[in-house]
Amino acid sequence: MASFLKRLEIYTTIPPTPILTEVIVKIIVELLSVLALASKQIKEGRFSKYPLPYTLSVAQYAAEKFTKKLLGESEIETVLQRLDRLTQDEARITVAQTLGVVHGLVGSVKTVMEGA
């Protein structure tokens, strides 16, 4: 989730294509679903036995441990699988778009060099 949010910051400075925008919106919806399901389980007291440490040095560890505990729930596992599939789609689209940009640049450089 953290990695996607860092990429989302980049997407706000470089406008994504419509297809990438669609995938980003779907990822955000799935992230919200994960947070909603986690909140629901916390409210139900399923994690009261597992208090999260309050120190910042172990925050990442606590988040990973919390996520692993959530994976036992099939509903959350399904959402996380969809989220994983969407982030893989995002990566493939980004690679394809990067290839298109590089190809265009190579063509432009070639044209300039041949015309010089």
ChimeraX commands (.cxc) that place a marker at each C-alpha (Angstrom):
marker #1 position 0.00,0.00,0.00 radius 0.5
marker #1 position 2.78,2.39,0.90 radius 0.5
marker #1 position 4.54,1.80,-2.41 radius 0.5
marker #1 position 1.39,2.53,-4.37 radius 0.5
marker #1 position 0.78,5.73,-2.41 radius 0.5
marker #1 position 4.32,6.88,-3.27 radius 0.5
marker #1 position 3.64,6.16,-6.95 radius 0.5
marker #1 position 0.32,7.97,-6.67 radius 0.5
marker #1 position 2.22,11.10,-5.66 radius 0.5
marker #1 position 4.19,10.82,-8.91 radius 0.5
marker #1 position 1.01,10.31,-10.90 radius 0.5
marker #1 position -0.30,13.61,-9.56 radius 0.5
marker #1 position 2.66,15.46,-11.08 radius 0.5
marker #1 position 2.77,13.52,-14.38 radius 0.5
marker #1 position -0.71,13.09,-15.81 radius 0.5
marker #1 position -1.40,9.39,-16.42 radius 0.5
marker #1 position -3.10,8.11,-19.56 radius 0.5
marker #1 position -6.82,7.24,-19.41 radius 0.5
marker #1 position -6.13,3.49,-19.13 radius 0.5
marker #1 position -3.68,4.03,-16.28 radius 0.5
marker #1 position -6.12,6.41,-14.60 radius 0.5
marker #1 position -8.75,3.66,-14.70 radius 0.5
marker #1 position -6.40,1.17,-13.02 radius 0.5
marker #1 position -5.36,3.77,-10.41 radius 0.5
marker #1 position -9.01,4.40,-9.51 radius 0.5
marker #1 position -9.62,0.64,-9.17 radius 0.5
marker #1 position -6.54,0.32,-6.91 radius 0.5
marker #1 position -7.75,3.17,-4.71 radius 0.5
marker #1 position -11.16,1.48,-4.41 radius 0.5
marker #1 position -9.48,-1.77,-3.35 radius 0.5
marker #1 position -7.25,0.07,-0.85 radius 0.5
marker #1 position -10.35,1.60,0.68 radius 0.5
marker #1 position -11.93,-1.86,0.81 radius 0.5
marker #1 position -8.93,-3.25,2.67 radius 0.5
marker #1 position -9.04,-0.37,5.16 radius 0.5
marker #1 position -12.80,-0.77,5.62 radius 0.5
marker #1 position -12.50,-4.51,6.25 radius 0.5
marker #1 position -9.60,-4.01,8.65 radius 0.5
marker #1 position -11.55,-1.34,10.54 radius 0.5
marker #1 position -14.54,-3.65,10.74 radius 0.5
marker #1 position -12.43,-6.43,12.21 radius 0.5
marker #1 position -10.82,-4.08,14.70 radius 0.5
marker #1 position -14.26,-2.89,15.82 radius 0.5
marker #1 position -15.33,-6.52,16.24 radius 0.5
marker #1 position -12.42,-6.93,18.64 radius 0.5
marker #1 position -10.59,-9.54,16.59 radius 0.5
marker #1 position -7.28,-7.79,17.17 radius 0.5
marker #1 position -7.67,-6.71,20.76 radius 0.5
marker #1 position -5.28,-9.53,21.74 radius 0.5
marker #1 position -2.62,-8.08,19.46 radius 0.5
marker #1 position -1.92,-4.48,20.43 radius 0.5
marker #1 position 0.28,-2.65,17.98 radius 0.5
marker #1 position 3.52,-1.27,19.39 radius 0.5
marker #1 position 3.58,2.50,19.69 radius 0.5
marker #1 position 7.20,3.10,18.78 radius 0.5
marker #1 position 7.99,4.32,15.29 radius 0.5
marker #1 position 10.99,2.01,14.93 radius 0.5
marker #1 position 8.75,-1.05,14.73 radius 0.5
marker #1 position 5.82,0.52,12.87 radius 0.5
marker #1 position 6.63,-1.31,9.63 radius 0.5
marker #1 position 6.95,-4.62,11.45 radius 0.5
marker #1 position 3.64,-4.07,13.20 radius 0.5
marker #1 position 1.90,-3.21,9.92 radius 0.5
marker #1 position 3.26,-6.35,8.27 radius 0.5
marker #1 position 2.25,-8.50,11.25 radius 0.5
marker #1 position -1.21,-6.93,11.23 radius 0.5
marker #1 position -1.58,-7.61,7.49 radius 0.5
marker #1 position -0.50,-11.23,7.92 radius 0.5
marker #1 position -3.14,-11.71,10.58 radius 0.5
marker #1 position -5.70,-10.24,8.22 radius 0.5
marker #1 position -4.72,-12.70,5.50 radius 0.5
marker #1 position -6.44,-15.43,7.47 radius 0.5
marker #1 position -9.76,-13.81,6.63 radius 0.5
marker #1 position -10.98,-14.94,3.20 radius 0.5
marker #1 position -12.79,-11.66,2.48 radius 0.5
marker #1 position -9.66,-9.61,3.03 radius 0.5
marker #1 position -7.52,-12.19,1.26 radius 0.5
marker #1 position -9.76,-11.86,-1.81 radius 0.5
marker #1 position -9.49,-8.07,-1.76 radius 0.5
marker #1 position -5.71,-8.24,-1.35 radius 0.5
marker #1 position -5.47,-10.65,-4.30 radius 0.5
marker #1 position -7.48,-8.22,-6.46 radius 0.5
marker #1 position -5.24,-5.41,-5.26 radius 0.5
marker #1 position -2.14,-7.40,-6.16 radius 0.5
marker #1 position -3.52,-8.16,-9.63 radius 0.5
marker #1 position -4.34,-4.48,-10.18 radius 0.5
marker #1 position -0.89,-3.29,-9.10 radius 0.5
marker #1 position 0.65,-5.83,-11.52 radius 0.5
marker #1 position -1.56,-4.37,-14.27 radius 0.5
marker #1 position -0.40,-0.89,-13.24 radius 0.5
marker #1 position 3.23,-1.96,-13.56 radius 0.5
marker #1 position 2.68,-3.50,-16.99 radius 0.5
marker #1 position 0.85,-0.42,-18.27 radius 0.5
marker #1 position 3.60,1.84,-16.93 radius 0.5
marker #1 position 6.30,-0.27,-18.60 radius 0.5
marker #1 position 4.41,-0.21,-21.92 radius 0.5
marker #1 position 3.97,3.56,-21.72 radius 0.5
marker #1 position 7.65,4.02,-20.87 radius 0.5
marker #1 position 8.59,1.87,-23.86 radius 0.5
marker #1 position 6.36,4.04,-26.07 radius 0.5
marker #1 position 8.00,7.23,-24.83 radius 0.5
marker #1 position 11.52,5.84,-25.28 radius 0.5
marker #1 position 10.66,4.60,-28.77 radius 0.5
marker #1 position 9.33,8.05,-29.66 radius 0.5
marker #1 position 12.46,9.71,-28.33 radius 0.5
marker #1 position 14.74,7.36,-30.26 radius 0.5
marker #1 position 12.77,8.12,-33.41 radius 0.5
marker #1 position 13.04,11.85,-32.81 radius 0.5
marker #1 position 16.78,11.66,-32.16 radius 0.5
marker #1 position 17.24,9.54,-35.28 radius 0.5
marker #1 position 15.30,12.10,-37.35 radius 0.5
marker #1 position 17.38,14.97,-35.97 radius 0.5
marker #1 position 20.64,13.11,-36.59 radius 0.5
marker #1 position 19.70,12.16,-40.14 radius 0.5
marker #1 position 18.60,15.71,-40.91 radius 0.5
marker #1 position 21.77,17.30,-39.54 radius 0.5
marker link #1:1,2 radius 0.2
marker link #1:2,3 radius 0.2
marker link #1:3,4 radius 0.2
marker link #1:4,5 radius 0.2
marker link #1:5,6 radius 0.2
marker link #1:6,7 radius 0.2
marker link #1:7,8 radius 0.2
marker link #1:8,9 radius 0.2
marker link #1:9,10 radius 0.2
marker link #1:10,11 radius 0.2
marker link #1:11,12 radius 0.2
marker link #1:12,13 radius 0.2
marker link #1:13,14 radius 0.2
marker link #1:14,15 radius 0.2
marker link #1:15,16 radius 0.2
marker link #1:16,17 radius 0.2
marker link #1:17,18 radius 0.2
marker link #1:18,19 radius 0.2
marker link #1:19,20 radius 0.2
marker link #1:20,21 radius 0.2
marker link #1:21,22 radius 0.2
marker link #1:22,23 radius 0.2
marker link #1:23,24 radius 0.2
marker link #1:24,25 radius 0.2
marker link #1:25,26 radius 0.2
marker link #1:26,27 radius 0.2
marker link #1:27,28 radius 0.2
marker link #1:28,29 radius 0.2
marker link #1:29,30 radius 0.2
marker link #1:30,31 radius 0.2
marker link #1:31,32 radius 0.2
marker link #1:32,33 radius 0.2
marker link #1:33,34 radius 0.2
marker link #1:34,35 radius 0.2
marker link #1:35,36 radius 0.2
marker link #1:36,37 radius 0.2
marker link #1:37,38 radius 0.2
marker link #1:38,39 radius 0.2
marker link #1:39,40 radius 0.2
marker link #1:40,41 radius 0.2
marker link #1:41,42 radius 0.2
marker link #1:42,43 radius 0.2
marker link #1:43,44 radius 0.2
marker link #1:44,45 radius 0.2
marker link #1:45,46 radius 0.2
marker link #1:46,47 radius 0.2
marker link #1:47,48 radius 0.2
marker link #1:48,49 radius 0.2
marker link #1:49,50 radius 0.2
marker link #1:50,51 radius 0.2
marker link #1:51,52 radius 0.2
marker link #1:52,53 radius 0.2
marker link #1:53,54 radius 0.2
marker link #1:54,55 radius 0.2
marker link #1:55,56 radius 0.2
marker link #1:56,57 radius 0.2
marker link #1:57,58 radius 0.2
marker link #1:58,59 radius 0.2
marker link #1:59,60 radius 0.2
marker link #1:60,61 radius 0.2
marker link #1:61,62 radius 0.2
marker link #1:62,63 radius 0.2
marker link #1:63,64 radius 0.2
marker link #1:64,65 radius 0.2
marker link #1:65,66 radius 0.2
marker link #1:66,67 radius 0.2
marker link #1:67,68 radius 0.2
marker link #1:68,69 radius 0.2
marker link #1:69,70 radius 0.2
marker link #1:70,71 radius 0.2
marker link #1:71,72 radius 0.2
marker link #1:72,73 radius 0.2
marker link #1:73,74 radius 0.2
marker link #1:74,75 radius 0.2
marker link #1:75,76 radius 0.2
marker link #1:76,77 radius 0.2
marker link #1:77,78 radius 0.2
marker link #1:78,79 radius 0.2
marker link #1:79,80 radius 0.2
marker link #1:80,81 radius 0.2
marker link #1:81,82 radius 0.2
marker link #1:82,83 radius 0.2
marker link #1:83,84 radius 0.2
marker link #1:84,85 radius 0.2
marker link #1:85,86 radius 0.2
marker link #1:86,87 radius 0.2
marker link #1:87,88 radius 0.2
marker link #1:88,89 radius 0.2
marker link #1:89,90 radius 0.2
marker link #1:90,91 radius 0.2
marker link #1:91,92 radius 0.2
marker link #1:92,93 radius 0.2
marker link #1:93,94 radius 0.2
marker link #1:94,95 radius 0.2
marker link #1:95,96 radius 0.2
marker link #1:96,97 radius 0.2
marker link #1:97,98 radius 0.2
marker link #1:98,99 radius 0.2
marker link #1:99,100 radius 0.2
marker link #1:100,101 radius 0.2
marker link #1:101,102 radius 0.2
marker link #1:102,103 radius 0.2
marker link #1:103,104 radius 0.2
marker link #1:104,105 radius 0.2
marker link #1:105,106 radius 0.2
marker link #1:106,107 radius 0.2
marker link #1:107,108 radius 0.2
marker link #1:108,109 radius 0.2
marker link #1:109,110 radius 0.2
marker link #1:110,111 radius 0.2
marker link #1:111,112 radius 0.2
marker link #1:112,113 radius 0.2
marker link #1:113,114 radius 0.2
marker link #1:114,115 radius 0.2
marker link #1:115,116 radius 0.2
view
